[in-house]
Amino acid sequence: MQESISGWERVGAAQATLRLVEHNAGSIARYMRPDHHSQTLLSRRASVVPLDRHEDNRGVLVPIEFSDLPFEPRRAFTISGVPAGTARGGHAHRNGRQFLVCPTGRVKVRLRDRTGVETVVLDRPDQGLLIEPGVWSEQVYELDETVLLVFVSQPYDGASDLDEVG
């Protein structure tokens, strides 16, 4: 049984996975693996997105093509050396979109907007988190060796950070 829900398709009555069946320029469908599904959060203002993964006896390769992201990255940065249990972030961005990937370690991302609160654990290099403007987020680093890679749609502007949800 397939039921269409606002452009999303629920596959099977007992399954909670959703697949985008309609999309426009800049949608998450452009960089999703065709055999995997994104998980939408906070009324589609955040999404957990699977990335391509190539694994063999030499290790794991997770390519991230900038042209496949739902926005053109204007900057990227990493955060590392954060002691376990430490929280960073704690703000929303007025205009900027972010795409977070945790290549190593484990980070718990708390998300909040006017529709609710969600928590996402990033602990795999083949999983990203898209955060739309106005979504407050805080990252709690759960392991000392955690590295967080962040792609952002806007140049840095501390004045665009919001202490509360937008």
C-alpha positions in Angstrom: 0.0 0.0 0.0 1.4 3.4 -0.9 -0.1 6.6 0.5 1.0 10.0 -0.8 1.6 12.6 1.9 2.3 16.2 0.7 4.8 15.1 -1.9 6.2 12.3 0.3 5.4 8.6 -0.2 5.0 6.3 2.8 6.2 2.8 1.7 4.2 0.0 3.3 1.7 0.3 6.1 4.1 -0.7 8.9 7.2 1.2 7.6 8.1 4.6 8.8 10.5 5.4 6.0 9.6 8.2 3.6 10.7 8.8 0.1 10.5 12.0 -1.8 8.4 11.5 -4.9 8.3 15.2 -6.1 11.1 17.6 -5.9 12.3 21.0 -7.2 15.7 22.6 -7.5 17.6 22.6 -4.3 15.6 19.7 -2.7 17.3 16.9 -0.8 16.5 14.4 -3.5 19.5 15.5 -5.5 22.0 14.1 -3.1 20.1 11.2 -1.6 21.2 7.7 -2.4 18.5 6.1 -4.5 18.3 3.1 -2.3 18.0 5.1 1.0 15.6 7.6 2.4 15.9 10.8 4.3 14.2 11.3 7.6 12.5 14.6 7.9 12.3 16.5 11.2 10.6 19.6 12.6 8.0 19.9 9.8 10.7 19.5 7.1 13.0 22.2 8.5 15.7 19.6 9.2 16.5 16.3 7.5 18.8 13.3 8.2 20.2 12.4 4.8 22.1 9.3 3.8 25.2 9.8 1.7 27.0 7.5 -0.8 29.3 5.0 0.9 32.0 2.9 -0.8 33.6 0.3 1.5 36.2 -2.3 0.8 39.2 -3.9 2.6 41.1 -0.5 2.3 38.5 1.4 4.2 35.5 3.7 3.7 35.1 6.5 1.1 32.2 8.9 1.5 32.2 11.4 -1.4 30.4 14.7 -0.9 30.0 16.6 -4.2 29.3 20.3 -3.6 27.0 20.2 -6.6 24.9 17.6 -4.9 24.2 19.6 -1.8 20.9 21.5 -1.6 22.8 24.8 -1.6 26.1 26.2 -2.8 28.5 26.0 0.1 30.0 29.4 0.8 32.3 28.0 3.6 33.1 24.8 5.4 34.7 24.2 8.7 35.6 21.4 11.1 35.3 21.2 14.9 37.5 18.8 16.8 39.4 18.5 20.0 36.2 19.0 22.0 36.1 17.2 25.4 33.4 14.5 25.7 30.2 16.0 27.2 30.8 19.5 25.9 28.1 21.4 24.1 28.7 23.8 21.3 26.4 25.8 19.0 23.3 26.8 20.9 21.9 29.1 18.3 20.0 29.3 15.0 21.0 31.1 11.8 18.7 33.8 10.4 19.4 33.0 6.7 22.1 30.3 6.5 21.5 26.6 5.8 23.9 24.0 7.3 24.8 20.5 6.4 26.6 18.6 9.2 28.6 15.4 8.9 30.4 13.5 11.6 33.2 11.6 9.9 34.5 10.2 13.2 33.2 10.0 16.7 29.7 10.8 17.9 27.7 14.0 18.3 24.2 14.4 19.6 22.4 17.3 17.8 19.5 18.9 19.6 17.2 20.8 17.2 14.3 23.1 18.1 11.9 25.3 16.2 8.4 26.5 16.9 6.9 23.1 16.0 8.9 21.1 18.5 12.2 19.6 19.6 14.2 16.7 18.0 17.5 15.0 18.9 19.6 13.4 16.2 22.8 11.3 16.8 25.4 11.6 14.1 28.0 8.8 14.3 28.5 7.6 10.7 30.4 9.3 7.9 27.7 8.4 5.4 24.9 10.3 7.2 24.4 14.1 7.1 22.0 16.5 8.8 20.5 19.4 6.8 19.4 22.3 9.1 17.3 25.0 7.6 17.4 28.7 8.6 15.7 29.5 11.9 16.2 26.1 13.5 18.1 26.3 16.8 20.7 23.6 17.2 23.2 22.5 19.9 25.8 19.8 19.4 26.9 17.7 22.3 30.2 15.9 21.7 29.9 12.4 23.2 33.5 11.1 22.4 36.8 12.9 22.7 37.9 12.0 19.2 34.7 13.4 17.5 35.2 15.6 14.4 32.2 17.5 13.0 32.4 18.8 9.4 30.0 21.6 8.6 29.0 23.1 5.2 27.3 26.5 5.3 25.4 28.4 2.6 26.4 31.9 3.9 29.7 33.5 4.7 30.4 33.9 8.5 28.3 36.7 10.1 28.0 36.4 13.9 25.2 39.0 13.8 23.0 36.5 11.9 23.1 34.1 14.8 19.8 33.8 16.8 19.8 32.8 20.4 16.2 31.5 20.0 14.4 29.8 17.1 13.6 32.0 14.1 
